[in-house]
Amino acid sequence: MKKKIKIIMQICMTSLLLGFILLTNNILPIFNFFSQISLHIWLLILLLTASAVVIMVVRIRLFLPKHKFKALLYVRLVSSAYALVLPGQLASEGVRAYMMGKDEQEYAQPGTAVMIDKLLGIVALLVLGIVGLIISEYSLPELVVAFALTSGMLFVILFSVTNSRLYDLFQKFMTALSKKRGYIGNIFVFLSRVLENWKIYSSNKKLLGKNLLYGILLQLFIALIGVLFTYGVGAGFYFFEWLWIHAMLTFVLLIPISLGGLGIREGSLIGFLGLIGIEPEKALAVSFGLLSTQLIQATVGIALKIFIALRNRPALK
């Protein structure tokens, strides 16, 4: 019952946000700007989107080498469909970890891999954001400081477990609580395994370095998609600006108050792109463009899921 109420509230919030944004802006110019995005720009965007998906799979496979590339690609595309209907962006990461651990009923390793992959992805995002803020004409010194402090905090979280004393303390605490019976004990058994995997991964500096470099390339490609959409709607070419705008938008979309970030994305882009002088109608056209790339990935994911379900269905006698 509580889950149904929560879903209804999220649907209402999504409807209110989108309704307010569309009612307070001219709808016709939005679609006019969106329709003027040329075919060659769309092809570049689709190429970058496909490349970004491949890089995402390569990054997670660094931590899970036993998983086949095509299986991880399938998980990535299917989880992108869940990202459209789940609140916040972290929920789809949980789906991804569950799908990767489902076959072997081992969720701690893929769960840890997803968490570390996400942390390093955010660090890569912040690094590019800082570069964009320093070089951009619309520099915001407060954000540079905030991004730098957040990056430092994430590195502390990532590597603090490698401290043997701290690790031993955590592990003793987890082991003691994992002996409890029932649901509580099972949770701490899982957390204990996560901690073990976390130490193994965070101790491998070469592995983390590769993931971070791929993460920087990934965030660069995603920012370029925003650059192309902005250029496509006739708002201008803003490369360095999109480095920090993409970072800000990613953090805002973590807020789990609407389905798939609908309404939050649109309102945020009106604000962020407005800072660099882009009118709301063009910002909304860009937002719908970004939504379109998500819908394309989700559609491919749903199609794959249906295809595999039909292929594995037992034949009727």
ROKOL-440588 format. One record per residue (C-alpha): residue number from 0; residue in one letter; x, y, z. Coordinates in steps of 0.2 Angstrom, whole numbers, plus 5000, padded with zeros to 4 digits. Layout:
REM residues N
i | aa | u | v | w
NUM | a | X | Y | Z
...
//
This chain:
REM residues 317
i | aa | u | v | w
0 | m | 5000 | 5000 | 5000
1 | k | 5014 | 5012 | 5005
2 | k | 5023 | 5008 | 4988
3 | k | 5007 | 5012 | 4978
4 | i | 5005 | 5029 | 4988
5 | k | 5024 | 5033 | 4984
6 | i | 5022 | 5029 | 4966
7 | i | 5006 | 5040 | 4964
8 | m | 5015 | 5054 | 4973
9 | q | 5029 | 5053 | 4961
10 | i | 5018 | 5053 | 4946
11 | c | 5009 | 5068 | 4953
12 | m | 5025 | 5077 | 4956
13 | t | 5031 | 5073 | 4938
14 | s | 5014 | 5079 | 4931
15 | l | 5015 | 5095 | 4941
16 | l | 5033 | 5099 | 4937
17 | l | 5031 | 5096 | 4918
18 | g | 5013 | 5104 | 4918
19 | f | 5020 | 5120 | 4926
20 | i | 5035 | 5121 | 4914
21 | l | 5025 | 5118 | 4899
22 | l | 5011 | 5130 | 4904
23 | t | 5023 | 5144 | 4908
24 | n | 5032 | 5143 | 4891
25 | n | 5027 | 5144 | 4873
26 | i | 5025 | 5126 | 4867
27 | l | 5025 | 5129 | 4848
28 | p | 5043 | 5137 | 4848
29 | i | 5050 | 5122 | 4858
30 | f | 5044 | 5110 | 4845
31 | n | 5050 | 5122 | 4831
32 | f | 5068 | 5122 | 4839
33 | f | 5068 | 5104 | 4841
34 | s | 5063 | 5100 | 4823
35 | q | 5077 | 5111 | 4816
36 | i | 5090 | 5099 | 4823
37 | s | 5098 | 5092 | 4807
38 | l | 5100 | 5074 | 4802
39 | h | 5119 | 5074 | 4802
40 | i | 5118 | 5081 | 4820
41 | w | 5106 | 5067 | 4825
42 | l | 5118 | 5055 | 4817
43 | l | 5133 | 5062 | 4827
44 | i | 5122 | 5061 | 4843
45 | l | 5117 | 5043 | 4840
46 | l | 5135 | 5038 | 4837
47 | l | 5141 | 5047 | 4853
48 | t | 5127 | 5039 | 4863
49 | a | 5131 | 5021 | 4856
50 | s | 5150 | 5025 | 4860
51 | a | 5145 | 5030 | 4878
52 | v | 5135 | 5014 | 4881
53 | v | 5150 | 5004 | 4875
54 | i | 5162 | 5014 | 4887
55 | m | 5149 | 5011 | 4901
56 | v | 5150 | 4992 | 4898
57 | v | 5169 | 4992 | 4897
58 | r | 5171 | 5001 | 4913
59 | i | 5160 | 4989 | 4923
60 | r | 5168 | 4974 | 4915
61 | l | 5185 | 4980 | 4922
62 | f | 5178 | 4975 | 4939
63 | l | 5168 | 4960 | 4933
64 | p | 5180 | 4951 | 4920
65 | k | 5171 | 4935 | 4921
66 | h | 5155 | 4943 | 4914
67 | k | 5153 | 4942 | 4896
68 | f | 5153 | 4959 | 4886
69 | k | 5136 | 4956 | 4878
70 | a | 5128 | 4951 | 4894
71 | l | 5134 | 4967 | 4902
72 | l | 5128 | 4977 | 4887
73 | y | 5111 | 4969 | 4889
74 | v | 5110 | 4973 | 4907
75 | r | 5115 | 4991 | 4903
76 | l | 5102 | 4993 | 4890
77 | v | 5088 | 4985 | 4900
78 | s | 5092 | 4996 | 4915
79 | s | 5091 | 5011 | 4905
80 | a | 5072 | 5007 | 4902
81 | y | 5070 | 5006 | 4921
82 | a | 5079 | 5023 | 4923
83 | l | 5064 | 5031 | 4914
84 | v | 5051 | 5025 | 4926
85 | l | 5061 | 5024 | 4943
86 | p | 5064 | 5040 | 4954
87 | g | 5081 | 5047 | 4953
88 | q | 5096 | 5040 | 4944
89 | l | 5103 | 5028 | 4958
90 | a | 5088 | 5017 | 4957
91 | s | 5092 | 5011 | 4940
92 | e | 5110 | 5007 | 4946
93 | g | 5102 | 4996 | 4959
94 | v | 5092 | 4987 | 4946
95 | r | 5109 | 4984 | 4936
96 | a | 5118 | 4977 | 4951
97 | y | 5103 | 4965 | 4954
98 | m | 5102 | 4959 | 4936
99 | m | 5121 | 4956 | 4936
100 | g | 5120 | 4945 | 4952
101 | k | 5104 | 4936 | 4948
102 | d | 5111 | 4921 | 4939
103 | e | 5124 | 4916 | 4952
104 | q | 5113 | 4923 | 4967
105 | e | 5129 | 4934 | 4971
106 | y | 5125 | 4952 | 4973
107 | a | 5139 | 4958 | 4984
108 | q | 5152 | 4959 | 4970
109 | p | 5142 | 4967 | 4956
110 | g | 5134 | 4979 | 4969
111 | t | 5152 | 4984 | 4975
112 | a | 5157 | 4986 | 4957
113 | v | 5142 | 4997 | 4953
114 | m | 5145 | 5008 | 4968
115 | i | 5164 | 5011 | 4964
116 | d | 5160 | 5013 | 4946
117 | k | 5148 | 5026 | 4950
118 | l | 5160 | 5035 | 4962
119 | l | 5174 | 5036 | 4950
120 | g | 5161 | 5042 | 4936
121 | i | 5156 | 5056 | 4948
122 | v | 5175 | 5060 | 4951
123 | a | 5177 | 5061 | 4932
124 | l | 5162 | 5072 | 4930
125 | l | 5169 | 5084 | 4943
126 | v | 5186 | 5084 | 4935
127 | l | 5179 | 5089 | 4918
128 | g | 5167 | 5101 | 4927
129 | i | 5181 | 5110 | 4936
130 | v | 5190 | 5112 | 4919
131 | g | 5175 | 5119 | 4911
132 | l | 5172 | 5131 | 4925
133 | i | 5190 | 5137 | 4924
134 | i | 5190 | 5140 | 4905
135 | s | 5172 | 5145 | 4903
136 | e | 5167 | 5163 | 4901
137 | y | 5153 | 5160 | 4913
138 | s | 5165 | 5154 | 4927
139 | l | 5157 | 5152 | 4944
140 | p | 5172 | 5151 | 4957
141 | e | 5160 | 5144 | 4971
142 | l | 5156 | 5129 | 4960
143 | v | 5175 | 5126 | 4957
144 | v | 5178 | 5125 | 4976
145 | a | 5162 | 5114 | 4978
146 | f | 5167 | 5102 | 4965
147 | a | 5185 | 5101 | 4971
148 | l | 5179 | 5097 | 4989
149 | t | 5167 | 5084 | 4983
150 | s | 5181 | 5075 | 4973
151 | g | 5192 | 5075 | 4988
152 | m | 5178 | 5068 | 4999
153 | l | 5174 | 5054 | 4986
154 | f | 5193 | 5049 | 4986
155 | v | 5193 | 5048 | 5005
156 | i | 5177 | 5037 | 5004
157 | l | 5185 | 5026 | 4991
158 | f | 5202 | 5023 | 4999
159 | s | 5198 | 5024 | 5017
160 | v | 5193 | 5005 | 5017
161 | t | 5211 | 5001 | 5012
162 | n | 5217 | 5007 | 5029
163 | s | 5220 | 4991 | 5038
164 | r | 5215 | 4997 | 5055
165 | l | 5199 | 5005 | 5049
166 | y | 5195 | 4989 | 5038
167 | d | 5197 | 4977 | 5053
168 | l | 5186 | 4988 | 5064
169 | f | 5172 | 4988 | 5051
170 | q | 5174 | 4970 | 5047
171 | k | 5173 | 4965 | 5066
172 | f | 5157 | 4976 | 5068
173 | m | 5149 | 4968 | 5052
174 | t | 5154 | 4950 | 5058
175 | a | 5147 | 4953 | 5075
176 | l | 5130 | 4959 | 5068
177 | s | 5130 | 4946 | 5054
178 | k | 5128 | 4932 | 5067
179 | k | 5110 | 4939 | 5071
180 | r | 5096 | 4928 | 5064
181 | g | 5084 | 4933 | 5051
182 | y | 5083 | 4948 | 5040
183 | i | 5096 | 4959 | 5050
184 | g | 5109 | 4946 | 5050
185 | n | 5107 | 4943 | 5031
186 | i | 5109 | 4962 | 5028
187 | f | 5126 | 4962 | 5038
188 | v | 5132 | 4946 | 5029
189 | f | 5129 | 4956 | 5013
190 | l | 5138 | 4972 | 5019
191 | s | 5152 | 4961 | 5025
192 | r | 5155 | 4954 | 5008
193 | v | 5153 | 4971 | 5000
194 | l | 5167 | 4978 | 5012
195 | e | 5178 | 4963 | 5007
196 | n | 5176 | 4967 | 4988
197 | w | 5178 | 4986 | 4991
198 | k | 5195 | 4983 | 4999
199 | i | 5200 | 4972 | 4984
200 | y | 5195 | 4984 | 4971
201 | s | 5201 | 5000 | 4980
202 | s | 5218 | 4992 | 4983
203 | n | 5220 | 4990 | 4964
204 | k | 5226 | 5007 | 4959
205 | k | 5229 | 5002 | 4941
206 | l | 5211 | 4996 | 4939
207 | l | 5204 | 5011 | 4947
208 | g | 5215 | 5022 | 4936
209 | k | 5209 | 5014 | 4920
210 | n | 5191 | 5015 | 4926
211 | l | 5193 | 5034 | 4929
212 | l | 5201 | 5037 | 4912
213 | y | 5187 | 5028 | 4904
214 | g | 5175 | 5038 | 4915
215 | i | 5183 | 5055 | 4909
216 | l | 5180 | 5049 | 4891
217 | l | 5162 | 5044 | 4895
218 | q | 5158 | 5061 | 4903
219 | l | 5166 | 5070 | 4888
220 | f | 5155 | 5061 | 4876
221 | i | 5139 | 5064 | 4886
222 | a | 5144 | 5083 | 4887
223 | l | 5147 | 5083 | 4868
224 | i | 5129 | 5076 | 4866
225 | g | 5123 | 5092 | 4875
226 | v | 5134 | 5103 | 4865
227 | l | 5127 | 5096 | 4849
228 | f | 5109 | 5098 | 4854
229 | t | 5112 | 5116 | 4860
230 | y | 5120 | 5119 | 4843
231 | g | 5107 | 5110 | 4834
232 | v | 5093 | 5121 | 4841
233 | g | 5102 | 5137 | 4836
234 | a | 5108 | 5142 | 4853
235 | g | 5126 | 5142 | 4849
236 | f | 5142 | 5131 | 4852
237 | y | 5145 | 5129 | 4871
238 | f | 5159 | 5116 | 4874
239 | f | 5167 | 5121 | 4891
240 | e | 5150 | 5127 | 4897
241 | w | 5143 | 5110 | 4895
242 | l | 5156 | 5102 | 4905
243 | w | 5150 | 5110 | 4921
244 | i | 5132 | 5111 | 4916
245 | h | 5132 | 5092 | 4913
246 | a | 5140 | 5089 | 4930
247 | m | 5127 | 5100 | 4939
248 | l | 5112 | 5092 | 4929
249 | t | 5119 | 5074 | 4934
250 | f | 5118 | 5079 | 4953
251 | v | 5101 | 5087 | 4951
252 | l | 5094 | 5071 | 4943
253 | l | 5100 | 5061 | 4958
254 | i | 5085 | 5069 | 4968
255 | p | 5071 | 5055 | 4968
256 | i | 5056 | 5065 | 4967
257 | s | 5050 | 5062 | 4949
258 | l | 5049 | 5047 | 4938
259 | g | 5065 | 5047 | 4927
260 | g | 5070 | 5065 | 4932
261 | l | 5055 | 5072 | 4921
262 | g | 5052 | 5090 | 4926
263 | i | 5068 | 5091 | 4936
264 | r | 5078 | 5089 | 4920
265 | e | 5068 | 5102 | 4911
266 | g | 5067 | 5115 | 4925
267 | s | 5086 | 5113 | 4928
268 | l | 5091 | 5115 | 4910
269 | i | 5081 | 5131 | 4909
270 | g | 5091 | 5138 | 4924
271 | f | 5108 | 5132 | 4919
272 | l | 5107 | 5136 | 4901
273 | g | 5099 | 5152 | 4906
274 | l | 5115 | 5157 | 4915
275 | i | 5124 | 5157 | 4898
276 | g | 5110 | 5167 | 4890
277 | i | 5100 | 5153 | 4881
278 | e | 5081 | 5156 | 4881
279 | p | 5069 | 5144 | 4890
280 | e | 5061 | 5137 | 4874
281 | k | 5078 | 5132 | 4867
282 | a | 5083 | 5125 | 4884
283 | l | 5067 | 5114 | 4884
284 | a | 5071 | 5109 | 4866
285 | v | 5088 | 5103 | 4871
286 | s | 5080 | 5094 | 4886
287 | f | 5068 | 5085 | 4875
288 | g | 5083 | 5080 | 4864
289 | l | 5092 | 5072 | 4879
290 | l | 5076 | 5063 | 4884
291 | s | 5075 | 5056 | 4866
292 | t | 5092 | 5048 | 4868
293 | q | 5086 | 5040 | 4884
294 | l | 5070 | 5034 | 4875
295 | i | 5080 | 5026 | 4861
296 | q | 5091 | 5017 | 4873
297 | a | 5076 | 5011 | 4883
298 | t | 5067 | 5005 | 4867
299 | v | 5082 | 4995 | 4862
300 | g | 5083 | 4988 | 4880
301 | i | 5064 | 4983 | 4880
302 | a | 5065 | 4976 | 4863
303 | l | 5080 | 4965 | 4868
304 | k | 5071 | 4959 | 4884
305 | i | 5055 | 4954 | 4874
306 | f | 5066 | 4946 | 4860
307 | i | 5076 | 4935 | 4873
308 | a | 5060 | 4931 | 4883
309 | l | 5051 | 4925 | 4867
310 | r | 5067 | 4915 | 4862
311 | n | 5068 | 4906 | 4879
312 | r | 5049 | 4903 | 4880
313 | p | 5046 | 4884 | 4879
314 | a | 5037 | 4878 | 4864
315 | l | 5019 | 4874 | 4865
316 | k | 5015 | 4855 | 4862
//
